[in-house]
Amino acid sequence: MLLLVTGMAYTLWWAPVVRHHDYWVVPVDIWGAYRSAHMIGWGALGNVYGAGTGIITFPGILLLLTPLALITGALGMSESFPVSLAHPSAWLVLGPYEIVISSSALFACDALAERLGVPRGRRAALCVAEGAILFNVSVYWGHPEDALALALALYALVFAFDGRWMGAGWLFGAAVATQPLVLLMLPVMLALAGRSRAAGLLARTILPAVALLAAPLAAEFHATAHALVDQPNYPRIDHVTPWTSLAPRLGGSGTKVAVAAGPGRILAMVLAGVIGWRARRWRDRPDAVLWAMASVLALRCVTESVMVAYYAWPALAVGLVLSAHLGRSRLLSCSAVAVGVSACSDARLGAWPWWGIVSGGLVLVLFLGIAPRASRVREVVPIPLDTAGVEAVHEAPPVLVGARQ
């Protein structure tokens, strides 16, 4: 509720009260997705990538936006697409809706913290810190798909800790269909699942995205492949990184010069696979599993050809949960770093200072998430025999219980 109230107050009143200008501070990025949601409502799911809306993520979030798009369209409410408007009336409905969707990440982080045994008072402080950095993703940039995808992936992790692998697989599949950035977490999930459960987890991870992408690939193959494989990004609009000059150039001129983010993200997946392989040894240590999750999410920022401010958020969010698990002082230190990184990520500091602050902040969050050796307690609940027999018991990971502190 606090995020909803402060978020809408910021968008509606910041410019008139603070900047003394008569317009709303509405996130620009949300309108392309909202127009794509209209396409689905008009029966054109196959054209969401060929309609010029700039969507480069999977279409799961569009299914949630479609009913609202049909309602605001029927009511004749104005939108900031393709032309930016000072007072797009649809924002009065879309704004609260997308903030509520984004808030699912707060509940997921709290559920994971509760599963790891974090006390209620510390979980309340964690929620405040998570809400502060989620503001950047939801209110400032308008990307509820990132928050929802991470929420679904973290709930899948909770299910995995409880040994509920069928539910974990479908939840993780829904997360991938919403925003494929969570694929970086897949190697760690597979390591946690073990050989006997990996095939089922992998199938449930892939099927929802395949079902949603079938129509766009059939109707607009080249446009869809360009959006999903090349992943165009714009270094003269967003933030360059040390890898920008190495990324394939996709064309354009002026501020519309585009480079491909796809190759860097493939590299991140390869490195995530290495961390996942290492994580096979950590199945009975929830703190180590969570640290691996934060590390693979941080890889996106380390390897990205062009960075956008909210890209750092998933790793920061998971790092905060881990710090809450490790104690109050760790949570306070990690919260200060995470909020500082989120604030600096929206500033124009020059290429190298900006990249250094964001990347250095992520490294510091990961460092704060390393548990002291004395507190690494392992507690295992035996897994009962299943239809695969005794061999499955040896291959399957133990169900995790939060470490005592």
N, C-alpha and C positions, 0 to 999 in steps of 0.2 A: 504493500500500500504506500509506503514512504517513497519508493522508487517511482511509482505511478504519479503521486502528487507532485514531487519535486521535478520529475521529468516533464510533465505537462506544463507546470508553472514556468520552467525554463524556456520551453519552446514558444509559449504564448507571450510572456512578459519580459524576457531578457532584453530584447531589442528595444521595445518601447520605454522601459524603465531605465535601463543601464546605458544603452547606446543612443537613446532618444531618436529612434527611427521607427516608422510605422510599418513593420513587417514582423512575421513570425520566423523564429529560428527553427526551421523544419529540416530534418535530415534529408539530404538530396538523394542518397542511394535507395531509399525505400520506394521511390516512385517508379523506377524501372521494374522492380519486382511486382509492384501493384498493377502496372499495366499488363505484365505477363499473366497475372492472375485473371485479369479481364479476358485475355485470350482463351484461357481454359474455360471460363464461364460462357464464352461464345462458341464453345465446341471446337477450339483449335489448339488442343494440347500439342499437336505436332509442330506448331509454328512458334513456340515460345522462344526458341533460340534464333529464329530467322526474322523476328519482328522488329529488330533494331532497339531492343530495350536494354542491351548490355548485360544480360544475365549470363553468368559463367558457372553457376553452381547447379546442383541437381534440383529438380523441380518439387521436392517434397513440401517446402514451405509455401509454395504457390497454392497447394490444395487447401491450406488453412486460410489463405488470404482470399480465395475465390468467392466464398459466400458473401463476405463483407464487400468485395469489389462490386458484385452484382447489386447489392443493396444501395451502396452510395451512387452507383451509376444510374440506377432506376430513379433515385431521388434528385438527380441532376447536380450532385455536389462536385465542386471543382477540384482538380488535381494538378500538381506541378509536373505534368508530363504532357507533351514534350517541351512546353515552355514553363519556366519557373514563375510561380505566382507569389505575391506577397502574403495572401491569406487563403491558401487552399482549404476550402471548407471540409473536404473529406478527412483532413488531418484530425478534426475534432472527434472523429470516430476511429480512424485508423491509428492515431497516436496511442490512445489507451489500449487498444487491441494488441498492437505489436509490443508494447511495454509489458503487458500481462504475459504474452507468449515468452518474451525474454526472461521474465521472472521465474520461469520454470527452472532455470539454472540455479537460482538461489535454493529452491527446494531440493534439487538433486545434490548440491554440495552439502546441505544440512543432513540429508539422508545418509550420504557417504560418511560424513563426520560422526553421525550417531552410530553407524555400523562399526566404526573404528573405535568406539568407546569414548569419544570426546564429551566432557561434561556439558550440561545444558548452558551454563553461564558462558563458557568459552564458545559454544556454538552460536550464541547470540552475538558475541563480538565478531565472530567469523561472518555472520550474515551481514553485519554492517559493512565490513571491509569488502565482502563480495559485491554488495550493492553499489559501493562507491566506484569500483572498477567496471561494473556492468553498465553503469551510466554511459560510459564512453561508447560501448558497443550498441546499445539500444537507443538511447536518446540522441546522442551526438551524431552517430553515423547511420542508424536505422538498419541494423542487420540482425533481426530476430532469429534468422536461420542459424547463425553461429551459436547463439545461446541455446536454442532448442536442441541442436545437434549434440552439443556437449552435455546437456541435461540428460538426453536419452542415453548417451554413451556411459555417463556416470551411473545412471540407474542400471544399465546392463552390467556394469562392474559390481554393483551391489548384489545383483542377482547371481553373478558368478561367484562372489564370496560366499553366498548361501548355497551354492551347488545347484542352482536352478538354471541349467544351461539352455534349455529350450527357450525360456523367456528372455534370457540374456542375449541369445542369438537374434531373436526377432526385434528386440529393443535396439540392438546395435545396428541391425539392418535398417531400421527406421531412421536412426541417426545418420547413417551414410546417405540414405535417400534424401535427407534434408540438407546436409553440407558435408561433402566428402573429405573435409580436413580431418575428420575423426578416423579416417583410414590409417593415419599415423599410429593410432592406438591399437590397431588390429594385431600386429605381431606380438604385443604384450598379452592381449586377450588370448591368442592362440597358445602362447607359452603357458598361460594360466590354465587353459583347457586341457592340455596334454594331448597325446597322439590319438587316444580313443574318441575324443570329442571334437577334434579339430575340424573334421570334414563337415559335421552337422553345423557347427558354428559358422564356418566359411559359407556354406550354402545359404543359411538364413541371413547372413550379412549381405550377400550379393543379390538375392532375389528381389527385394523391394525396389532397389535402384534399377535393375534390369527391366522390371515391369513398367516403371515410370518413363524410362528412356526409350522404350521400344517405339512409341509413336513419333517422337521427335526425330529419331534416327531414320525411320522409314520415310517421313514426310520431307525433312530438310536435313539430309545427311551431312552435307558439306558445312552448313552453318552450325549444326550441332557439334560436329567433330572439331571445328575451329574453336568453338567456345569451350569445350570440355578438355580437349587435348592441348591446344596451344595456350589456353588461359591468358589472353592478352591483358597486359597491364601497362600503365602510363607513367613513365619515370618523370616527366615534366609536370605532372599533376600531383603525384604521390612522392614517395621518398626513394631516392636511389640507394643502392647498396654496393658493396665491393664486387658483386656479381652482375651488375646491370650491363656492363660493357661486354660480358661474355654471353649474354642471352641473345637468342636469335631475334633479329628485328622483323616485325610484322608489317611495317609500313606506316603511313601517316606522316603528318607534318605539323610543326608548331607544337602546341600542347597535346595534340592528338597522336604524337609518335608513340607507337606501341611496341613492346617487346614481349616475348613468350615467357610466361612463368612456369609452364609445364616442365621443362627439363630440370629446373631447380627442385621442383616438388617430387620428381622421380628420384632424384638424389636423396631427398629427405626420406622417402619411403625405404630406400636401400639401407640408409643409416638406422632407421627405425627397426628394420629387420635384424640388424646387428644387436641392438639393445634388446629386442624381443628374444633373441637366442640366448643372451646372457640372463634374461629374466626367468628362464626355466629353472634356475637355481633358487629363485626367490618366492616360490609358490606359497610357502608357509610363512611369509613375512609381509603383512599388508603394507607396512611403511615402505618397504623396498619396491613392491609392486606399484604403489602410488607414485613413488619417485621416478620409476621408469615411465609411467604415464606422463608426468610433467615433462620429462626429458624429451620424449618423442614429440610432444606438442611444441616444445621450444625449437625443435629442428626446423620447423617451417620458417621461423624468423631468421635462423642462421643461414639457410640456403636460399632464401627468397631473392629473386632478381629485382623486384620492386616491392617495397614495404608500404603497408597502409597502417595507420595508427592502431586500429583494433585487432590486428593480427596477433599481437602479443597477449591478448586477453586469455585465451584458453589455457596456456601454460601458467599464467599468473593465478588463474582461478583454482587450478588443481594444486599448485604450489601452496596456496593459502590453506586448503584443506589439510595438506600434509603438515604444515607448520602448526595448525591447531591441534593435530594429533600429537605433536611433539612437546607441547607445553605453551603456557601463556606468554613467556618472553619471546619464544620463537614466533608466535602469532603476531605479537606487536611489532617485532622487527620486520617480519615479512610483509605485514600490512603497510608499513611505512614505505617499503621499497616498491610494492605493487602500486600503491596510489601515486607515488612519485613517478614511476615509469609511465603510468596511464596519463598523467598530466603532461609530462614532457613529450609523449608521443604525438600530441596534438600541436606542438610548437614547431616553428620553422627555425631550426638551430644550425643549419648547414648539414651537408651530407654525412661527413664523418662524425661530428659531435652527436648528431641525432642517432645514427646507427650504433655508435659506441655506448650511448646512454641506455638505449633499449636493450641491446644485446648484453651489455654488462649487468643491467638490472635482472634480466632473466637468469644469467649465470649465478648472480647473488641469491636469487630466490631458490634455485636448485641447491646451492651450497647450504642455505639455511634449512633445507629439507633433509639433509643427511642426519640420520639419527645417531646420537652418541652410542658407542659400542655397548655401554653398560645398560642401555634401555632397550636393546634389541631382544625383546621377549617373543618367543614363538609358542603359540598355542594352537593345537590342531584337533579338530573333531574328526574321528575316523569316518571314512566313506563306506556305506554298506555295499555289499555285493550287488551287481546289476546283471543283466542278461548276458553281458560279455564275459562273465566268469571272473576267476581270480586274477587273470592277467590284467583286466581293466582296472582293478583296484591298485595295482602297482603303477600303472601308467597314468591314471587320472590324478590330478592335483588334489591336495587336501582342501577342505572347506576352511576358510580363514576366519579367525576370530580376532577382534581388535586387540592389539598388544596392551598389556597393563602398563601403567605409567607410575 
